[in-house]
Amino acid sequence: MKTWIFTGLCDKRDLMLSLCALMTSAGQKVLLIDATLEHRYRYYSGNSEYIQTITEFAGFDLATGFESLEQINQQLSHTGEDCTHYDYILCDLEQLSFYNREQWTDAQEHVWVSDYDRLTIDKSIAWFEQWYQQMQAQDKANFVPSFQLTFIHTIDCSLESEYIRSHLEHLHIAWNTEVITIPWTESDMALKLENEYAEKLRIRPLSRLFKKGLCELTGQISGMENKEIKRALKQAERKRA
């Protein structure tokens, strides 16, 4: 089982759902954990309330309404399983206490996701500083987490990812060398809204630029070969959840 933790106080549902669909099409058994503050994924699971549920969506499992990994394992135990049943666990994490320090360090990948909005950046910095203090309180040993920085919903403008990244340099983070940017088009936005209201996931209509960024991020954190990723993407495009 491999765990990928995605942080950053922005709406990254389109990225997370697409990434899970791609990994599922690559033959992996995937669990997506909604650990956002507002439980944003509950509408996709047909759970408009804050009920703890694990449901199948687009070929992967989606866990919503939980406050910790232990609660998810307890829910899975009713069917004689736990999180090790999955090949990959992807967590969209905004709840500070969802994972403890050991679970953070055990995760194979940490991805900081943001858009270019200044408020988003400032809120994410404040979140990280609070989270870092919490991690240090659990263990006084030096702790410098490594993150893959990914910008989503980017548009053609005078701002560049390296300039935005300069606002984060004071944090106790070992950044991966490459910054991933995933552009956003009007058609991508329209598809996101359509998918949410229909409680479905369609990959094929996504823009070529979004798919390119999605594949680049997948290769960076999974180690999969490019041809394998493209094959999985084509398979995901054929599905309609």
ZAMARGU-4260 file (C-alpha; in steps of 0.2 Angstrom, whole numbers, plus 5000, padded with zeros to 4 digits):
<rodrens>
0) 5000/5000/5000 | 5006/5017/4995 | 5000/5034/5002 | 5000/5050/4993 | 4995/5066/5004
5) 4989/5081/4995 | 4988/5097/5005 | 4985/5116/5001 | 4969/5125/5004 | 4961/5126/4987
10) 4948/5116/4978 | 4957/5101/4970 | 4943/5089/4967 | 4945/5089/4948 | 4963/5085/4950
15) 4961/5071/4963 | 4946/5063/4955 | 4955/5062/4938 | 4971/5056/4946 | 4961/5042/4955
20) 4952/5037/4939 | 4969/5036/4930 | 4977/5025/4943 | 4962/5014/4943 | 4963/5012/4924
25) 4981/5007/4927 | 4975/4992/4937 | 4977/4999/4954 | 4965/4997/4968 | 4963/5015/4975
30) 4955/5024/4990 | 4952/5042/4989 | 4950/5050/5006 | 4941/5066/5008 | 4949/5075/5023
35) 4944/5092/5018 | 4937/5104/5030 | 4920/5105/5022 | 4920/5087/5016 | 4919/5093/4998
40) 4917/5076/4990 | 4901/5071/4998 | 4890/5076/4984 | 4900/5064/4972 | 4897/5050/4984
45) 4878/5054/4985 | 4881/5059/5003 | 4875/5077/5005 | 4875/5075/5024 | 4891/5072/5035
50) 4888/5054/5037 | 4904/5043/5037 | 4903/5032/5021 | 4915/5023/5009 | 4907/5021/4992
55) 4912/5016/4975 | 4914/5030/4962 | 4921/5029/4945 | 4930/5013/4949 | 4938/5018/4965
60) 4932/5020/4983 | 4928/5037/4990 | 4929/5039/5009 | 4919/5055/5016 | 4914/5061/5033
65) 4929/5054/5042 | 4940/5063/5055 | 4955/5051/5055 | 4962/5036/5047 | 4958/5025/5062
70) 4939/5029/5059 | 4941/5023/5041 | 4949/5007/5046 | 4935/5004/5059 | 4923/5006/5045
75) 4932/4994/5034 | 4934/4981/5048 | 4915/4978/5046 | 4919/4969/5030 | 4935/4961/5037
80) 4947/4973/5028 | 4958/4988/5032 | 4967/5002/5022 | 4981/4989/5017 | 4968/4981/5006
85) 4971/4995/4993 | 4986/4998/4982 | 4985/5017/4983 | 4978/5029/4996 | 4976/5047/4990
90) 4971/5059/5003 | 4965/5077/5000 | 4970/5084/5017 | 4965/5100/5026 | 4961/5093/5043
95) 4976/5096/5054 | 4973/5081/5065 | 4968/5068/5052 | 4986/5060/5051 | 4998/5060/5065
100) 5017/5063/5062 | 5021/5044/5060 | 5007/5042/5047 | 5014/5058/5038 | 5032/5051/5038
105) 5026/5034/5032 | 5017/5042/5017 | 5027/5039/5000 | 5022/5056/4993 | 5017/5073/4999
110) 5010/5085/4986 | 5007/5104/4990 | 4993/5109/4978 | 4988/5128/4975 | 4982/5140/4962
115) 4990/5157/4959 | 4977/5166/4970 | 4987/5176/4984 | 4973/5173/4997 | 4975/5154/4993
120) 4994/5155/4995 | 4993/5165/5012 | 4980/5153/5019 | 4990/5138/5014 | 5006/5145/5022
125) 4996/5149/5039 | 4990/5131/5038 | 5007/5124/5036 | 5015/5134/5050 | 5001/5128/5061
130) 5003/5110/5055 | 5022/5111/5057 | 5021/5116/5075 | 5009/5102/5078 | 5021/5089/5071
135) 5035/5096/5081 | 5025/5095/5097 | 5023/5076/5094 | 5042/5073/5092 | 5055/5086/5095
140) 5067/5078/5082 | 5071/5089/5067 | 5057/5087/5054 | 5059/5094/5036 | 5045/5086/5025
145) 5048/5085/5006 | 5034/5091/4995 | 5030/5091/4976 | 5024/5108/4972 | 5009/5108/4960
150) 4999/5123/4953 | 4982/5120/4946 | 4969/5131/4937 | 4983/5141/4930 | 4980/5153/4916
155) 4990/5162/4903 | 4996/5178/4913 | 5012/5187/4918 | 5014/5177/4934 | 5026/5162/4934
160) 5026/5147/4945 | 5044/5151/4951 | 5039/5168/4957 | 5024/5161/4966 | 5035/5148/4974
165) 5047/5162/4981 | 5033/5166/4993 | 5035/5149/5001 | 5054/5148/5002 | 5054/5153/5021
170) 5045/5137/5026 | 5053/5121/5033 | 5051/5111/5017 | 5062/5102/5006 | 5054/5106/4989
175) 5056/5094/4974 | 5066/5102/4960 | 5052/5102/4947 | 5036/5112/4949 | 5021/5105/4940
180) 5008/5117/4932 | 4991/5111/4926 | 4983/5124/4915 | 4964/5127/4916 | 4952/5132/4902
185) 4934/5138/4902 | 4929/5120/4895 | 4938/5112/4910 | 4928/5123/4922 | 4912/5119/4913
190) 4915/5100/4914 | 4919/5102/4933 | 4902/5110/4936 | 4893/5097/4925 | 4902/5082/4933
195) 4898/5089/4951 | 4879/5091/4948 | 4877/5075/4938 | 4888/5066/4952 | 4898/5058/4937
200) 4916/5059/4931 | 4920/5061/4913 | 4939/5062/4908 | 4938/5063/4889 | 4931/5081/4887
205) 4946/5088/4898 | 4957/5100/4888 | 4973/5093/4881 | 4983/5105/4892 | 4975/5098/4908
210) 4978/5080/4903 | 4996/5084/4899 | 4999/5091/4917 | 4989/5077/4924 | 5000/5064/4916
215) 5016/5074/4921 | 5011/5074/4939 | 5007/5055/4939 | 5024/5051/4931 | 5032/5062/4944
220) 5025/5054/4960 | 5021/5036/4954 | 5037/5032/4944 | 5026/5025/4930 | 5032/5025/4912
225) 5025/5038/4901 | 5018/5025/4889 | 5009/5016/4903 | 5002/5033/4909 | 4995/5037/4892
230) 4987/5020/4890 | 4979/5022/4907 | 4972/5039/4902 | 4965/5032/4886 | 4956/5018/4896
235) 4950/5031/4909 | 4943/5042/4894 | 4932/5027/4889 | 4924/5025/4906 | 4909/5036/4911
240) 4905/5034/4930
</rodrens>
